[in-house]
Amino acid sequence: MTYLSSNQLKQYKDKGFVSPINIFSKDKMKEIRNEIELIENTIPGELEKSGRYNAHLISPLLDEVTHNSKILDAVQSLIGENILVCGTTLFIKNPNEQGFVSYHQDAKYIGLEPHNWVTAWVAITDSNEHNGCMRMWSGSHQDILKQHDQKFNEGNLLTRGQTVSNVPKNETEPLILKAGQMSLHHPKVVHGSDLNHSNDRRIGFVIQSYIGTNVKQVLGKNSVQLARGIDKFNFHEKIERTKSLMEKNDLKIKKQENSYLQEIFYSGSEKKGNY
Ligand SMILES: O=C(O)CCC(=O)C(=O)O
């Protein structure tokens, strides 16, 4: 069992994140990286741009991560025992590419209300300051939702380049994770990440997010999977868990889900970006 300790709960309450949490072995992460790379090689482009969302619907190993009981124990400590998965994202930064993530608050554009949800960032590879790990503005979740400019800037891995200004970057805390560890972060904590300066890929698999069954999608439509407990609210359609790798029907479902997600991410914006 991996319920959060009182120290970890305090860290989350005070800072808006808790990290690192040991979940998987290094070998398991290698196996998962191989499965991700097999998908990339078999169906070029499948995990790029909007395809990086919801890879757990076509990959049994990512499905296993998403429904892992140790992760769910930790998540339950924060949002209660009735838990839905409403999506996942692969944040991959290749060496020699310009990928970064501008400082933002997830709650600003994800459309999940109330904020009874949490995001789990699972390190498939090591993630550190050299290869562009996430950085958190500690305590910023206690403030109101901030103004975000839409920058649509080159290399920004966010759909619209949503950016909070005046972040004290040299005070932000790096979330240094070994492959197999995870962090959990609050919907309102301001965070971002820099470029990958290493010569290997930085791969994060992000369950974005685990939501309480009482949470609605107010900007569009999200299908979900029940991860734990019971759903007496039934606000969302349910989708099946995948049974085999890159199955044709699962690929179709992933595509459909990702088109709903694009609507959410671009909601209220006249311009569309590169993702
Ligand atoms: O992987 C990254 O660098 C950023 C991820 C992120 O913004 C998130 O998980 O909310």
The ligand as an SDF file (V2000), in Angstrom:
LIG
                    3D

 10  9  0  0  0  0  0  0  0  0999 V2000
    6.3860   17.1370  -18.9070 O   0  0  0  0  0  0  0  0  0  0  0  0
    6.5070   18.3520  -18.7970 C   0  0  0  0  0  0  0  0  0  0  0  0
    7.5760   18.9060  -18.9700 O   0  0  0  0  0  0  0  0  0  0  0  0
    5.3290   19.2100  -18.3960 C   0  0  0  0  0  0  0  0  0  0  0  0
    4.1440   18.3950  -18.0020 C   0  0  0  0  0  0  0  0  0  0  0  0
    2.9740   19.1880  -17.5210 C   0  0  0  0  0  0  0  0  0  0  0  0
    2.8530   20.3740  -17.7300 O   0  0  0  0  0  0  0  0  0  0  0  0
    1.9500   18.4900  -16.7500 C   0  0  0  0  0  0  0  0  0  0  0  0
    2.0940   17.2920  -16.5100 O   0  0  0  0  0  0  0  0  0  0  0  0
    0.9540   19.1360  -16.3450 O   0  0  0  0  0  0  0  0  0  0  0  0
  1  2  2  0
  2  3  1  0
  2  4  1  0
  4  5  1  0
  5  6  1  0
  6  7  2  0
  6  8  1  0
  8  9  2  0
  8 10  1  0
M  END
$$$$
